[in-house]
Amino acid sequence: MIRFVVFIFLLAATAASGQDLYKPRDVKKAFANGTRSADGRPGKAYWQNKARYNIHIKAAPPSRTIYGTEDITYINNSPNELKQLVFKLFMNIHKPGAPRTGGASADYLTKGVIIDSIVSNGKRLRFNPNAFTIMSVGLPQ
């Protein structure tokens, strides 16, 4: 009887160890696309975009103002063409009328981020100067 119980236990343990672990759909898709390998490392088709920032600023504390220029070199390693860039303008949460969860006192409010121009490869791009915290800028094709 003890041999039978041990046999059943070993049989159940063997069957349980032979099962594959659950893999979510997006992980299976990453394996199929080659962007992820089975050990979790990036696959042969994995890519990552890069950006280099060159920022020059001047602060004017009495007026609570910062002036500056920024050069961004964006390297698209994706196999897809970029049609737009998205900028996160976090400080625009301080603009009057910006969507926020609560009210804002007068000393909290500012003009936000004021962008004079956006240039790509020497060409001025159109943008929405009244954008709140997210601004999309279309790229020339």
Summary of the structure (lengths in Angstrom):
residues: 141
radius of gyration: 27.0
end to end distance: 77.8
largest distance: 89.0
contacts: 241
relative contact order: 0.11
helix: 23%
strand: 27%
